[in-house]
């Protein structure tokens, strides 16, 4: 069968497309894994400022969202690593050119050829080592910068970024318990006027099965399971509606 036939061309195109999609999916999964790992460092660094409770049921989506905040510093670090890698590739290219000149004997005197041939095995070994080390240098560098910037971001920035932007700024809420004794059991301030309701507390993290909250009055951090709660109310002040909404103007009626 002719290799340039339409059937072969179509088959090669499909194989190329499938390979591209596989590589793309692998890259997306790798990036998501790195961001989630970075988010784990960010969130736990931030929470360590308030509690020594080791919470392993934090929602994975929160880790991923926190990791997105690392895109800029990690991206900057990746740029530095890319420049280093480009320099390594450039060095390898120059080394290949020198190797080719030595093997062909072009542009070198007899003495230079004699000296260069003695150095050629060492240059080849150096080039091979650079090629082998390149992947590990990139991997170790990316891990190092992810951990480094993750610690800095979690310590100083994460808690000031709103949650809708992937940050961990505490969100003030009021908890409604299904048992009036639960607030005192968790050392949370109760609403003196409404039973089974807490005073304003701060959501520090979302768990797979509940919430991690901080009572700023007592300094108590508590991991509450969803089964303990009837509901959660926002404690943010509500902007007053327009006067037309709060004081509707009655429509005129016809007089007889």
Secondary structure by P-SEA (a helix, b strand, c coil): cccccaaaaaaaaaaaaaaaaaaaaaaaaaaaaaaaaaaaaaaaaaaccccccccccccaaaaaaaaaaaaaaaaaaaaaaaaaaaaaaaaaaaaaaaaaaaaacccccaaaaaaaaaaaaaaaaaaaaaaaaaaaaaaaaaaaaaaaaaaaaaaccccccccccccccbbbbbbbbccccccccccccccccccccccbbbbccccccbbbbbcccccccccccccccccccccccccccccccccccccccccc
